[in-house]
Amino acid sequence: MTVPRFWREQPQRYRLLGAECNNCGGIYFPPRTVCPECRRESIGKMVQRQLSGRGTVLAHTVVHQPADGFELQVPYVMAIVELEEGCRVMAQVVDVVPGSVGTGLPVEMTFRRIREDGRNGVIYYGYKFRPMRHTTLDKRVANSIASPKPSSTPPRSPAGSRPRRS
Amino acid sequence: MKGGQSRVGIVSYGAYVPRLRIKAEEIARVWGHDAHMGDALNIQQKSVPSPDEDVATMSVEAARIAVERAGIAARRIGAIFVGSESHPYAVKPTGTIVAEALGAGPFVQMADFEFACKAGTAAVQACMGLAVSKLVDLGLAIGADTSQGAPGDALEYSASAGAAAIVVGREPSEFCAEINYTTSYTTDTPDFWRREGQKYPSHGERFTGTPAFFKHVAAAGERVFSEMGTTPEDYDYAVFHQPNGKFPKMVGKKLGFRDEQVALGLLAPRIGNTYSAAVLLGLANVLDAAKPGDRIFVAGYGSGAGSDAFDLTVSPGIAKIRGRGVPTVEDFVRSDEFLDDATYAKYRGKIQVPSGGAT
């Protein structure tokens, strides 16, 4: 990845800044300039939307053959996380034993190094997820791990829910 | 603040400590040291950053907690100073990454600080000056480190990782603790250093004690007492920089504090020496428990050498920023995720790998 491309995407990668369509209320991450539902009717009505960073694991896999730069973290977990706002994002889940991750696990955004351009290159930072901090892990949340509820907010469109690999 | 009408205080604070630990006895086992090295240093275990954690990521985590705890709008932050001796870049500020992650700026004063273990308290003092002089509304001071000791060196038992963020402001109704006074005692004392391009620091072994840590912390502390007209008994808590678990108790005793006053702010036995974060994490742990009216003595120390000392009084506002579901220091300190020494060496870049090595 080039430095300018990463730099353009810093607000979304550093703090999950998404987009909302003021025509239909659809929320998108990564942010979009046009709503795929409303199309031209959304022009001029797309606004920035700060996402909460909280969500639940919808699906996950344990990676044993790492991508470049992830060698020290094997085995690690990649998951599709459904955010509270309804959109979905693909990201690494950290601070967990891989076998303990399951569908419905409440997670929150954390800020980590994603990779670096070698020893002399720039360091790319961005979002990953970790299990919800236990201070906020009340009984209700703990129960939801035991019996995950079906997704209440279906993805608005394939594009809106497109997994984003960091 | 002493000597003027202007008041300055801590508006919010945040802490972050990685969840991984390594036990002192595991390090002693590998290097053939006495199994009781940990007891001698009063460090039973220390925190270890994950391969994807560094000073920037930990600073962001601590700063986000500080902002969330008091519900601070990021745009109010007019200055960000990150103090560390392990900034991810030699040239490129850590603070810009923190600001972007918080959504603060772009109109924000910024520089990265370095003064061994006291860069964090130096950042607090810089924010105090800017807040009192009304150059900024709020200042964000961060102390964070992922410090390293050479393999087999005594520092292997202590050099750990953590971050603490302190938001400084001048509006008394927002204070969770008012800063009554601060002073610094600084001399050119080469007790610990790291040359440009070197991975591991060097230190003067026992020289780091009497002419360095003890002399500077005691001198700064005595000046607080004389300027404020206080004695150690006037303080409910005393927090010191903690290069190990025994120095804070010893310097506390030297200044006239009892062990009970020092205990709550002493985290080194459980997380090691978090360098620039150490004294601020100790202060944050005290703020998690303190009552309005409690008086806190704080003395940081940085090799090279200097000590920044503070006199604080906990404000009624502390009650307003508690119980928001924001994690306490204890939430981070408590961890039983232990690494063996080989995994620790892998994570800390002490094993040469073809690519993707940690820094």
Interface residues (C-beta under 8 A of the other chain):
Chain A: Q10 P11 Y14 R15 L17 Q50 P66 D68 G69 F70 E71 L72 Q73 V94 D95 T110 F111 R112 R113 I114 I123 Y125 K128 R133 H134 T135 T136
Chain B: R19 S50 P51 D52 E53 D54 A56 T57 V60 E61 R64 P88 Y89 I97 E100 A101 L102 G103 G325 V326 P327 T328 D331 K346 Y347 V353 S355 G356 G357 A358
